[in-house]
Amino acid sequence: MRAVYITEPGGPEVLEVREVDAPVPGQGEVLIDVVAAGLNRADIQQRRGFYPPPPGASEVPGLEVSGRISGFGPGVTKAFSIGDKVVALLAGGGYAEQVAVPAEQVLRIPDGVDVVTAAALPEVAATVYSNLIMTAQLQAGETVLIHGATGGIGTMAIQLAKAFGAKVATTAGTDEKVGTAKAFLGADIAINYKEEDFPESLRRQNSGKGADVILDVVGAKYLAQNVDALADYGRLVVIGLQGGAKGELDLGQLLKKRAAVVATALRPRPVAEKGAIMNAVRESVWPLISDGRIRPLVARTFPLDQVQAAHEYFDTGDHVGKILLVM
């Protein structure tokens, strides 16, 4: 089969498509003929040498795929059949024509979604639901601030939070993206972080109140502002480090607000935890997709042999929604 390898840390030019042996499903694993794979920020960080795969995971990048089941390893207990259209959450290996993955991390595609578009769903749905609902316990009527409005995480998070009855504020880097976040994605408040101080702007547009929950992909660069933007009893959930890993935390502000800072990562979690998250996604998110309250958004698709071009496009930051590789 064909698969993408990173020859050395660097830019998109270090990505290379190779012919390699197909995977053999192990204990409890299913084999999937991949139709499409989603690009994620973690893939970019892995390419740059900053985010190696967890021990035992494939060197091939790619954390989510859609496709059809083509085989089973021993001990698979989930009720799948050959040919089922599915999505899978991976620790690696997605940029390939086949992948073997624990059955707990595989779900049938939700009704009304085609098999290519479905590749835009598993990683972002699992990340957003596990952090906003399972970790931060976002409630209807609360205000949530979501950074990165038009990326894969942002587009899913805005829609899911609205579907759960929250008031949604978000940040973006251009007026065009601010407009997209409000008019197309349904955000109640959208802030151009390059032109405004987002904690001040949030309070001004939210009757003087900060955010009950903040979902942050930036990390250290936003730490002080995020704590400033929290409401009393607010929860800051950090899920990315685009702006660095080390920052100064004002514990006095946290104490005064009785607030909390949590950091989570999905990729290194054990199979059982990922399985529990995927079950929750099936129960709580798939119905919202099937009835149209959440729409999977695909910015562009690229064939596998144009993986360098796909990463170049990702690096521009111009996309709204997900970028997919099609096998």
C-alpha positions as YAML, in Angstrom:
chain: A
units: angstrom
residues:
- id: 1
  name: MET
  ca: [0.00, 0.00, 0.00]
- id: 2
  name: ARG
  ca: [0.97, 3.67, -0.21]
- id: 3
  name: ALA
  ca: [1.68, 5.64, 2.95]
- id: 4
  name: VAL
  ca: [3.22, 9.00, 3.84]
- id: 5
  name: TYR
  ca: [6.46, 9.22, 5.80]
- id: 6
  name: ILE
  ca: [8.33, 12.17, 7.29]
- id: 7
  name: THR
  ca: [11.91, 11.97, 6.04]
- id: 8
  name: GLU
  ca: [13.21, 14.53, 8.56]
- id: 9
  name: PRO
  ca: [11.74, 17.40, 10.59]
- id: 10
  name: GLY
  ca: [10.82, 20.36, 8.41]
- id: 11
  name: GLY
  ca: [8.33, 21.88, 6.02]
- id: 12
  name: PRO
  ca: [5.87, 20.16, 3.70]
- id: 13
  name: GLU
  ca: [8.74, 19.12, 1.39]
- id: 14
  name: VAL
  ca: [9.84, 16.44, 3.91]
- id: 15
  name: LEU
  ca: [6.65, 14.41, 3.31]
- id: 16
  name: GLU
  ca: [7.20, 11.40, 1.06]
- id: 17
  name: VAL
  ca: [4.75, 8.83, -0.30]
- id: 18
  name: ARG
  ca: [6.20, 5.30, -0.13]
- id: 19
  name: GLU
  ca: [5.12, 1.79, -1.02]
- id: 20
  name: VAL
  ca: [5.09, -0.24, 2.22]
- id: 21
  name: ASP
  ca: [3.65, -3.48, 3.56]
- id: 22
  name: ALA
  ca: [-0.03, -3.33, 4.47]
- id: 23
  name: PRO
  ca: [-0.82, -3.57, 8.20]
- id: 24
  name: VAL
  ca: [-2.06, -6.80, 9.74]
- id: 25
  name: PRO
  ca: [-4.80, -6.31, 12.35]
- id: 26
  name: GLY
  ca: [-3.80, -7.49, 15.80]
- id: 27
  name: GLN
  ca: [-5.82, -8.53, 18.84]
- id: 28
  name: GLY
  ca: [-9.06, -6.56, 18.96]
- id: 29
  name: GLU
  ca: [-8.27, -4.55, 15.83]
- id: 30
  name: VAL
  ca: [-10.16, -4.00, 12.59]
- id: 31
  name: LEU
  ca: [-8.56, -3.38, 9.20]
- id: 32
  name: ILE
  ca: [-9.91, -0.40, 7.27]
- id: 33
  name: ASP
  ca: [-9.49, 0.38, 3.59]
- id: 34
  name: VAL
  ca: [-9.03, 4.12, 3.91]
- id: 35
  name: VAL
  ca: [-11.08, 6.43, 1.68]
- id: 36
  name: ALA
  ca: [-9.98, 9.74, 3.21]
- id: 37
  name: ALA
  ca: [-7.85, 11.07, 6.07]
- id: 38
  name: GLY
  ca: [-8.15, 14.35, 7.94]
- id: 39
  name: LEU
  ca: [-5.29, 16.79, 8.51]
- id: 40
  name: ASN
  ca: [-4.83, 18.09, 12.05]
- id: 41
  name: ARG
  ca: [-2.50, 20.52, 13.79]
- id: 42
  name: ALA
  ca: [-0.84, 17.53, 15.47]
- id: 43
  name: ASP
  ca: [0.27, 16.28, 12.03]
- id: 44
  name: ILE
  ca: [1.94, 19.62, 11.37]
- id: 45
  name: GLN
  ca: [3.70, 19.53, 14.72]
- id: 46
  name: GLN
  ca: [4.82, 15.95, 14.08]
- id: 47
  name: ARG
  ca: [6.18, 16.97, 10.68]
- id: 48
  name: ARG
  ca: [8.14, 19.78, 12.31]
- id: 49
  name: GLY
  ca: [9.63, 17.39, 14.86]
- id: 50
  name: PHE
  ca: [7.73, 18.73, 17.89]
- id: 51
  name: TYR
  ca: [5.13, 15.99, 18.44]
- id: 52
  name: PRO
  ca: [6.43, 12.44, 18.05]
- id: 53
  name: PRO
  ca: [3.89, 9.59, 17.98]
- id: 54
  name: PRO
  ca: [3.21, 7.80, 21.28]
- id: 55
  name: PRO
  ca: [5.21, 4.61, 21.98]
- id: 56
  name: GLY
  ca: [4.03, 1.80, 19.74]
- id: 57
  name: ALA
  ca: [2.09, 4.05, 17.35]
- id: 58
  name: SER
  ca: [2.75, 4.23, 13.61]
- id: 59
  name: GLU
  ca: [5.37, 6.66, 12.29]
- id: 60
  name: VAL
  ca: [2.90, 7.55, 9.54]
- id: 61
  name: PRO
  ca: [1.05, 10.77, 10.44]
- id: 62
  name: GLY
  ca: [-2.72, 10.99, 10.51]
- id: 63
  name: LEU
  ca: [-5.12, 10.81, 13.47]
- id: 64
  name: GLU
  ca: [-8.46, 10.20, 11.74]
- id: 65
  name: VAL
  ca: [-9.79, 8.35, 8.71]
- id: 66
  name: SER
  ca: [-12.95, 7.27, 6.99]
- id: 67
  name: GLY
  ca: [-13.27, 4.11, 4.96]
- id: 68
  name: ARG
  ca: [-14.65, 0.58, 4.81]
- id: 69
  name: ILE
  ca: [-13.89, -2.37, 7.04]
- id: 70
  name: SER
  ca: [-11.94, -5.02, 5.14]
- id: 71
  name: GLY
  ca: [-10.77, -7.41, 7.86]
- id: 72
  name: PHE
  ca: [-10.64, -8.34, 11.53]
- id: 73
  name: GLY
  ca: [-7.97, -9.38, 13.97]
- id: 74
  name: PRO
  ca: [-8.70, -11.97, 16.66]
- id: 75
  name: GLY
  ca: [-10.96, -11.05, 19.54]
- id: 76
  name: VAL
  ca: [-13.04, -8.27, 17.94]
- id: 77
  name: THR
  ca: [-16.30, -8.14, 19.90]
- id: 78
  name: LYS
  ca: [-17.99, -5.08, 18.36]
- id: 79
  name: ALA
  ca: [-20.68, -5.92, 15.83]
- id: 80
  name: PHE
  ca: [-19.04, -4.85, 12.59]
- id: 81
  name: SER
  ca: [-19.25, -6.47, 9.15]
- id: 82
  name: ILE
  ca: [-16.95, -6.46, 6.14]
- id: 83
  name: GLY
  ca: [-17.80, -3.43, 4.00]
- id: 84
  name: ASP
  ca: [-19.22, -1.29, 6.81]
- id: 85
  name: LYS
  ca: [-18.60, 2.42, 6.24]
- id: 86
  name: VAL
  ca: [-16.80, 3.73, 9.30]
- id: 87
  name: VAL
  ca: [-14.63, 6.44, 10.79]
- id: 88
  name: ALA
  ca: [-11.73, 5.81, 13.15]
- id: 89
  name: LEU
  ca: [-9.75, 7.74, 15.73]
- id: 90
  name: LEU
  ca: [-6.05, 6.89, 15.52]
- id: 91
  name: ALA
  ca: [-2.80, 7.42, 17.40]
- id: 92
  name: GLY
  ca: [-1.10, 7.57, 13.97]
- id: 93
  name: GLY
  ca: [-1.10, 5.89, 10.58]
- id: 94
  name: GLY
  ca: [-3.95, 7.72, 8.85]
- id: 95
  name: TYR
  ca: [-2.06, 8.97, 5.79]
- id: 96
  name: ALA
  ca: [-2.18, 5.51, 4.23]
- id: 97
  name: GLU
  ca: [-4.37, 3.30, 2.07]
- id: 98
  name: GLN
  ca: [-5.01, 0.89, 4.94]
- id: 99
  name: VAL
  ca: [-4.90, 1.12, 8.71]
- id: 100
  name: ALA
  ca: [-5.38, -1.31, 11.60]
- id: 101
  name: VAL
  ca: [-7.09, 0.24, 14.63]
- id: 102
  name: PRO
  ca: [-8.65, -0.98, 17.90]
- id: 103
  name: ALA
  ca: [-12.33, -1.65, 17.34]
- id: 104
  name: GLU
  ca: [-13.23, 0.58, 20.30]
- id: 105
  name: GLN
  ca: [-12.02, 3.58, 18.30]
- id: 106
  name: VAL
  ca: [-14.20, 2.86, 15.27]
- id: 107
  name: LEU
  ca: [-17.73, 4.12, 14.64]
- id: 108
  name: ARG
  ca: [-20.14, 3.70, 11.76]
- id: 109
  name: ILE
  ca: [-20.54, 6.90, 9.75]
- id: 110
  name: PRO
  ca: [-23.52, 9.00, 10.90]
- id: 111
  name: ASP
  ca: [-26.60, 9.07, 8.70]
- id: 112
  name: GLY
  ca: [-26.54, 11.63, 5.90]
- id: 113
  name: VAL
  ca: [-22.74, 11.97, 5.67]
- id: 114
  name: ASP
  ca: [-20.80, 10.66, 2.66]
- id: 115
  name: VAL
  ca: [-17.72, 8.53, 3.21]
- id: 116
  name: VAL
  ca: [-15.20, 11.21, 2.15]
- id: 117
  name: THR
  ca: [-16.70, 14.04, 4.23]
- id: 118
  name: ALA
  ca: [-16.88, 11.71, 7.22]
- id: 119
  name: ALA
  ca: [-13.08, 11.86, 7.54]
- id: 120
  name: ALA
  ca: [-13.54, 15.40, 8.87]
- id: 121
  name: LEU
  ca: [-15.36, 14.13, 11.95]
- id: 122
  name: PRO
  ca: [-13.68, 11.68, 14.35]
- id: 123
  name: GLU
  ca: [-10.72, 13.66, 15.72]
- id: 124
  name: VAL
  ca: [-12.53, 16.98, 16.09]
- id: 125
  name: ALA
  ca: [-15.76, 15.44, 17.40]
- id: 126
  name: ALA
  ca: [-13.87, 13.40, 20.00]
- id: 127
  name: THR
  ca: [-11.64, 16.32, 20.99]
- id: 128
  name: VAL
  ca: [-14.42, 18.87, 21.27]
- id: 129
  name: TYR
  ca: [-16.97, 16.67, 23.02]
- id: 130
  name: SER
  ca: [-14.48, 15.21, 25.50]
- id: 131
  name: ASN
  ca: [-13.18, 18.64, 26.46]
- id: 132
  name: LEU
  ca: [-16.24, 20.89, 26.38]
- id: 133
  name: ILE
  ca: [-18.78, 18.43, 27.75]
- id: 134
  name: MET
  ca: [-16.94, 15.63, 29.57]
- id: 135
  name: THR
  ca: [-14.10, 17.71, 31.07]
- id: 136
  name: ALA
  ca: [-15.39, 21.30, 31.32]
- id: 137
  name: GLN
  ca: [-19.02, 20.26, 31.96]
- id: 138
  name: LEU
  ca: [-20.33, 23.07, 29.75]
- id: 139
  name: GLN
  ca: [-23.98, 23.79, 30.59]
- id: 140
  name: ALA
  ca: [-26.81, 25.36, 28.62]
- id: 141
  name: GLY
  ca: [-26.85, 29.12, 29.19]
- id: 142
  name: GLU
  ca: [-23.15, 29.35, 29.99]
- id: 143
  name: THR
  ca: [-20.73, 31.39, 27.89]
- id: 144
  name: VAL
  ca: [-17.92, 29.53, 26.12]
- id: 145
  name: LEU
  ca: [-14.96, 31.19, 24.42]
- id: 146
  name: ILE
  ca: [-13.45, 29.20, 21.55]
- id: 147
  name: HIS
  ca: [-10.16, 30.24, 20.01]
- id: 148
  name: GLY
  ca: [-9.46, 29.61, 16.32]
- id: 149
  name: ALA
  ca: [-12.98, 30.01, 14.97]
- id: 150
  name: THR
  ca: [-12.52, 28.66, 11.46]
- id: 151
  name: GLY
  ca: [-10.18, 25.71, 11.94]
- id: 152
  name: GLY
  ca: [-11.33, 22.12, 12.30]
- id: 153
  name: ILE
  ca: [-11.63, 22.32, 16.10]
- id: 154
  name: GLY
  ca: [-13.24, 25.76, 16.04]
- id: 155
  name: THR
  ca: [-15.89, 24.99, 13.47]
- id: 156
  name: MET
  ca: [-16.96, 21.86, 15.34]
- id: 157
  name: ALA
  ca: [-16.77, 23.49, 18.78]
- id: 158
  name: ILE
  ca: [-18.92, 26.49, 17.83]
- id: 159
  name: GLN
  ca: [-21.63, 24.27, 16.37]
- id: 160
  name: LEU
  ca: [-21.59, 21.73, 19.20]
- id: 161
  name: ALA
  ca: [-21.67, 24.39, 21.93]
- id: 162
  name: LYS
  ca: [-24.63, 26.10, 20.23]
- id: 163
  name: ALA
  ca: [-26.41, 22.76, 19.92]
- id: 164
  name: PHE
  ca: [-25.94, 22.25, 23.69]
- id: 165
  name: GLY
  ca: [-27.48, 25.65, 24.42]
- id: 166
  name: ALA
  ca: [-24.38, 27.68, 25.27]
- id: 167
  name: LYS
  ca: [-23.67, 31.28, 24.33]
- id: 168
  name: VAL
  ca: [-20.66, 31.13, 22.02]
- id: 169
  name: ALA
  ca: [-17.85, 33.66, 21.73]
- id: 170
  name: THR
  ca: [-14.89, 33.05, 19.47]
- id: 171
  name: THR
  ca: [-11.70, 34.64, 18.16]
- id: 172
  name: ALA
  ca: [-10.29, 34.86, 14.64]
- id: 173
  name: GLY
  ca: [-7.48, 36.74, 12.93]
- id: 174
  name: THR
  ca: [-9.32, 38.54, 10.11]
- id: 175
  name: ASP
  ca: [-12.58, 40.41, 9.71]
- id: 176
  name: GLU
  ca: [-13.59, 37.88, 7.05]
- id: 177
  name: LYS
  ca: [-13.17, 34.99, 9.52]
- id: 178
  name: VAL
  ca: [-15.02, 36.96, 12.19]
- id: 179
  name: GLY
  ca: [-17.91, 37.35, 9.76]
- id: 180
  name: THR
  ca: [-17.82, 33.65, 8.88]
- id: 181
  name: ALA
  ca: [-17.90, 32.68, 12.54]
- id: 182
  name: LYS
  ca: [-21.08, 34.69, 13.13]
- id: 183
  name: ALA
  ca: [-22.98, 34.39, 9.86]
- id: 184
  name: PHE
  ca: [-22.04, 30.85, 8.84]
- id: 185
  name: LEU
  ca: [-21.16, 29.04, 12.08]
- id: 186
  name: GLY
  ca: [-23.60, 30.75, 14.43]
- id: 187
  name: ALA
  ca: [-21.27, 32.35, 17.00]
- id: 188
  name: ASP
  ca: [-22.97, 34.98, 19.16]
- id: 189
  name: ILE
  ca: [-19.77, 37.00, 19.63]
- id: 190
  name: ALA
  ca: [-16.73, 37.00, 17.32]
- id: 191
  name: ILE
  ca: [-13.59, 38.98, 18.09]
- id: 192
  name: ASN
  ca: [-10.69, 39.90, 15.81]
- id: 193
  name: TYR
  ca: [-7.82, 39.20, 18.21]
- id: 194
  name: LYS
  ca: [-5.40, 41.23, 16.08]
- id: 195
  name: GLU
  ca: [-7.45, 44.40, 16.57]
- id: 196
  name: GLU
  ca: [-9.00, 43.98, 20.02]
- id: 197
  name: ASP
  ca: [-8.04, 42.76, 23.47]
- id: 198
  name: PHE
  ca: [-10.25, 39.70, 23.58]
- id: 199
  name: PRO
  ca: [-10.93, 39.58, 27.36]
- id: 200
  name: GLU
  ca: [-12.05, 43.22, 27.33]
- id: 201
  name: SER
  ca: [-14.07, 42.79, 24.12]
- id: 202
  name: LEU
  ca: [-15.76, 39.66, 25.48]
- id: 203
  name: ARG
  ca: [-16.89, 41.40, 28.65]
- id: 204
  name: ARG
  ca: [-18.08, 44.44, 26.69]
- id: 205
  name: GLN
  ca: [-20.23, 42.26, 24.45]
- id: 206
  name: ASN
  ca: [-21.37, 39.89, 27.22]
- id: 207
  name: SER
  ca: [-22.93, 42.26, 29.76]
- id: 208
  name: GLY
  ca: [-19.67, 42.60, 31.68]
- id: 209
  name: LYS
  ca: [-19.23, 38.85, 32.19]
- id: 210
  name: GLY
  ca: [-16.30, 36.68, 31.17]
- id: 211
  name: ALA
  ca: [-16.36, 33.11, 29.89]
- id: 212
  name: ASP
  ca: [-17.54, 30.17, 31.97]
- id: 213
  name: VAL
  ca: [-15.48, 27.86, 29.73]
- id: 214
  name: ILE
  ca: [-12.56, 28.59, 27.41]
- id: 215
  name: LEU
  ca: [-11.33, 26.06, 24.86]
- id: 216
  name: ASP
  ca: [-7.77, 27.05, 23.97]
- id: 217
  name: VAL
  ca: [-5.47, 25.74, 21.23]
- id: 218
  name: VAL
  ca: [-2.82, 28.45, 21.69]
- id: 219
  name: GLY
  ca: [-1.26, 27.71, 25.07]
- id: 220
  name: ALA
  ca: [1.35, 29.90, 26.74]
- id: 221
  name: LYS
  ca: [0.86, 32.99, 24.57]
- id: 222
  name: TYR
  ca: [-2.77, 33.29, 25.69]
- id: 223
  name: LEU
  ca: [-2.45, 32.05, 29.26]
- id: 224
  name: ALA
  ca: [-2.61, 35.42, 31.03]
- id: 225
  name: GLN
  ca: [-5.37, 36.74, 28.77]
- id: 226
  name: ASN
  ca: [-7.38, 33.54, 29.13]
- id: 227
  name: VAL
  ca: [-7.27, 33.72, 32.92]
- id: 228
  name: ASP
  ca: [-8.29, 37.39, 32.65]
- id: 229
  name: ALA
  ca: [-11.21, 36.38, 30.40]
- id: 230
  name: LEU
  ca: [-12.57, 33.73, 32.78]
- id: 231
  name: ALA
  ca: [-15.73, 34.36, 34.76]
- id: 232
  name: ASP
  ca: [-16.04, 33.35, 38.40]
- id: 233
  name: TYR
  ca: [-15.84, 29.54, 38.63]
- id: 234
  name: GLY
  ca: [-14.61, 29.49, 35.04]
- id: 235
  name: ARG
  ca: [-12.79, 26.53, 33.48]
- id: 236
  name: LEU
  ca: [-9.90, 27.02, 31.06]
- id: 237
  name: VAL
  ca: [-9.18, 23.86, 29.04]
- id: 238
  name: VAL
  ca: [-5.89, 23.95, 27.11]
- id: 239
  name: ILE
  ca: [-5.72, 21.47, 24.23]
- id: 240
  name: GLY
  ca: [-2.94, 22.93, 22.07]
- id: 241
  name: LEU
  ca: [0.40, 24.69, 22.26]
- id: 242
  name: GLN
  ca: [0.54, 26.73, 19.07]
- id: 243
  name: GLY
  ca: [1.73, 29.71, 21.13]
- id: 244
  name: GLY
  ca: [4.25, 27.86, 23.30]
- id: 245
  name: ALA
  ca: [4.33, 25.54, 26.29]
- id: 246
  name: LYS
  ca: [5.60, 27.73, 29.14]
- id: 247
  name: GLY
  ca: [3.83, 30.79, 30.50]
- id: 248
  name: GLU
  ca: [3.32, 32.69, 33.74]
- id: 249
  name: LEU
  ca: [0.16, 31.79, 35.65]
- id: 250
  name: ASP
  ca: [-1.39, 34.35, 38.03]
- id: 251
  name: LEU
  ca: [-2.58, 32.09, 40.85]
- id: 252
  name: GLY
  ca: [-4.02, 35.11, 42.63]
- id: 253
  name: GLN
  ca: [-6.49, 35.64, 39.79]
- id: 254
  name: LEU
  ca: [-7.44, 31.98, 39.83]
- id: 255
  name: LEU
  ca: [-8.02, 32.07, 43.59]
- id: 256
  name: LYS
  ca: [-10.10, 35.22, 43.36]
- id: 257
  name: LYS
  ca: [-12.27, 33.71, 40.61]
- id: 258
  name: ARG
  ca: [-12.34, 30.20, 42.10]
- id: 259
  name: ALA
  ca: [-11.36, 29.14, 38.58]
- id: 260
  name: ALA
  ca: [-9.56, 26.10, 37.16]
- id: 261
  name: VAL
  ca: [-6.99, 25.41, 34.44]
- id: 262
  name: VAL
  ca: [-6.96, 21.96, 32.85]
- id: 263
  name: ALA
  ca: [-4.72, 20.64, 30.08]
- id: 264
  name: THR
  ca: [-5.63, 17.55, 28.08]
- id: 265
  name: ALA
  ca: [-4.41, 15.57, 25.07]
- id: 266
  name: LEU
  ca: [-6.38, 12.95, 23.18]
- id: 267
  name: ARG
  ca: [-3.67, 11.16, 21.21]
- id: 268
  name: PRO
  ca: [-1.75, 9.49, 24.09]
- id: 269
  name: ARG
  ca: [-4.83, 8.29, 25.99]
- id: 270
  name: PRO
  ca: [-5.25, 4.54, 26.44]
- id: 271
  name: VAL
  ca: [-7.59, 2.61, 24.16]
- id: 272
  name: ALA
  ca: [-10.24, 2.22, 26.87]
- id: 273
  name: GLU
  ca: [-10.48, 5.99, 27.37]
- id: 274
  name: LYS
  ca: [-10.65, 6.63, 23.64]
- id: 275
  name: GLY
  ca: [-13.33, 3.98, 23.36]
- id: 276
  name: ALA
  ca: [-15.42, 5.65, 26.07]
- id: 277
  name: ILE
  ca: [-15.09, 8.99, 24.29]
- id: 278
  name: MET
  ca: [-16.07, 7.50, 20.93]
- id: 279
  name: ASN
  ca: [-19.12, 5.84, 22.51]
- id: 280
  name: ALA
  ca: [-20.14, 9.21, 23.94]
- id: 281
  name: VAL
  ca: [-19.64, 10.83, 20.52]
- id: 282
  name: ARG
  ca: [-21.86, 8.20, 18.92]
- id: 283
  name: GLU
  ca: [-24.59, 8.76, 21.50]
- id: 284
  name: SER
  ca: [-24.46, 12.55, 21.78]
- id: 285
  name: VAL
  ca: [-22.84, 14.02, 18.66]
- id: 286
  name: TRP
  ca: [-23.86, 11.72, 15.79]
- id: 287
  name: PRO
  ca: [-27.60, 12.54, 16.23]
- id: 288
  name: LEU
  ca: [-26.79, 16.27, 15.97]
- id: 289
  name: ILE
  ca: [-24.99, 15.61, 12.69]
- id: 290
  name: SER
  ca: [-27.74, 13.39, 11.32]
- id: 291
  name: ASP
  ca: [-30.43, 16.01, 11.99]
- id: 292
  name: GLY
  ca: [-28.32, 18.86, 10.55]
- id: 293
  name: ARG
  ca: [-27.62, 20.84, 13.70]
- id: 294
  name: ILE
  ca: [-23.89, 20.17, 13.20]
- id: 295
  name: ARG
  ca: [-22.44, 20.20, 9.69]
- id: 296
  name: PRO
  ca: [-19.04, 18.67, 8.92]
- id: 297
  name: LEU
  ca: [-17.11, 21.34, 7.05]
- id: 298
  name: VAL
  ca: [-14.51, 20.46, 4.42]
- id: 299
  name: ALA
  ca: [-12.33, 23.26, 3.08]
- id: 300
  name: ARG
  ca: [-10.49, 21.27, 0.38]
- id: 301
  name: THR
  ca: [-9.53, 17.74, -0.57]
- id: 302
  name: PHE
  ca: [-6.19, 16.62, -2.01]
- id: 303
  name: PRO
  ca: [-5.13, 13.25, -3.45]
- id: 304
  name: LEU
  ca: [-2.60, 11.38, -1.32]
- id: 305
  name: ASP
  ca: [0.25, 12.07, -3.75]
- id: 306
  name: GLN
  ca: [-0.34, 15.81, -3.22]
- id: 307
  name: VAL
  ca: [0.19, 15.60, 0.53]
- id: 308
  name: GLN
  ca: [2.88, 18.30, 0.36]
- id: 309
  name: ALA
  ca: [0.40, 20.70, -1.26]
- id: 310
  name: ALA
  ca: [-2.19, 19.82, 1.38]
- id: 311
  name: HIS
  ca: [0.25, 20.73, 4.16]
- id: 312
  name: GLU
  ca: [1.25, 23.93, 2.36]
- id: 313
  name: TYR
  ca: [-2.41, 24.93, 2.24]
- id: 314
  name: PHE
  ca: [-2.87, 24.05, 5.92]
- id: 315
  name: ASP
  ca: [0.13, 26.20, 6.82]
- id: 316
  name: THR
  ca: [-1.45, 29.29, 5.18]
- id: 317
  name: GLY
  ca: [-4.27, 29.23, 7.73]
- id: 318
  name: ASP
  ca: [-6.74, 30.28, 5.04]
- id: 319
  name: HIS
  ca: [-9.05, 27.29, 5.34]
- id: 320
  name: VAL
  ca: [-12.50, 27.17, 6.94]
- id: 321
  name: GLY
  ca: [-13.07, 23.64, 8.20]
- id: 322
  name: LYS
  ca: [-11.06, 20.52, 7.50]
- id: 323
  name: ILE
  ca: [-8.50, 19.61, 4.85]
- id: 324
  name: LEU
  ca: [-8.70, 16.00, 3.68]
- id: 325
  name: LEU
  ca: [-6.42, 13.57, 1.83]
- id: 326
  name: VAL
  ca: [-8.30, 11.24, -0.51]
- id: 327
  name: MET
  ca: [-6.75, 7.87, -1.34]
...
